[in-house]
Amino acid sequence: MKAIVIGGGLVGAACADALARYGARVTVLEPGPVGGGATAAGMGHLVVMDDSPAQLALTARSLQLWEALAPQLPVQADYHACGTLWVASDEEELAAVEPKRQAYLAAGREATLLNAAELARAEPNLRPGLAGALRVPGDSVVYAPVVAQFLLERAGAIVRREAVAELIGGGVRLESGETLRADLVVVANGIGAVELLPGLPLRQRKGHLLITERGPLHVRHQLVELGYLKSAHGNDEDSVAFNVQPRPTGQLLIGSSRQFEQPDREIDWPLLRRMLRRAAEFLPALENISALRSWTGQRCASPDHLPLVGPHPHLDGVFLATGHEGLGITTALGTAELLAAQVFGSSSELLEHDFTPARFERVSEVVHA
Amino acid sequence: MPELTLDGVRVTVPAGTTVLAALQNAGLSPLRRSLSGEARGALCGMGSCYECRAVVDGLTVRSCLTPVRDGQNVCRLGEVNREL
């Protein structure tokens, strides 16, 4: 089989790797640097999330696949099994932890409850007075652009620095005018998919990140406030949440923000200030740490916060692997396993959930009925 | 001409000089060290590479973008200073 993967981010690279494992000859089309889009802009937090049964299944399976991949990764991938602490500010948030813990355990992921004193011992730089936390020790962090390059090399994929002008029957036409034929075309270029396939239910959701200088403030886990879930999946207004990652260098990577309809790359300084103030509410010593750099990126969000993985409902030979919002690094490996199962009929537990792009058409049929 | 302090040494430099140029003219090198101890110094001179960082009056700045001012206190980053 001859396959074209559009997009050389981590999702595209993982799909190329999975297809090559089943014998496909893969060409990846990426006009920019490998892993230079949302893959480079994000935190690289490998995290199990349980907003829906499908999301839990996809993230939990992906974490298993990451654990299997980790020993093969180059050192520069900075894979670090630091775990996540979901921090509860008050008793109300802490009460929500037990159902979350049960869901994680049911998905085969270790999760333990920390009370206030245990949390203070685990992360002494957090402010006093927090209610507790859910500790998820199997979560990790990774520098994703290096992984994307590694997977493309392992796949033996041909990477061409070309932009796709349009999808045509049985292949693609490049902006250079050249036509490439393939048995299978996988659209895995994040938000760029809407330029090739107008009408996909995808929206850009901008995020800000900031990295500090190396400094005296150390944390051990990726720290996320439980309120993050409200920020990630609440309404359409701009939102921020405390989300801090320790880098192997001793720097801290600080998030997070979410904004719809902000397609530019500019820093929104009032929002960045809000984000940092939120972080400093949890880590007061941040006030004394210098920022090194801040930047923005665009998540590619679908209406139900699940990616679109599967055949295009109307175009033969075209598959999608996009719409991962903030979980593209985590779920790239599960996405690739699922795609291979859909294409080659191999097994995957993920087939039990509906990630196919066709699910949105079914929804609109119901609405219109 | 502005008089400033570079790693504790008082120097006088022409107005309009960048802090980076003042540091380099004073022979203060390297500007900092990587995590593994490699020497680091200014690469681009236009604010993109962040390799020329230094502490000016208590704030870490890109020295290539920072003009000298009278009375400034400039220090190289801690990892270099600790070697002195």
HADDOCK unambig.tbl for C-alpha pairs under 7 A between the chains (distance, minus, plus):
assign (segid A and resid 249 and name CA) (segid B and resid 35 and name CA) 6.54 0.50 0.50
assign (segid A and resid 290 and name CA) (segid B and resid 60 and name CA) 6.67 0.50 0.50
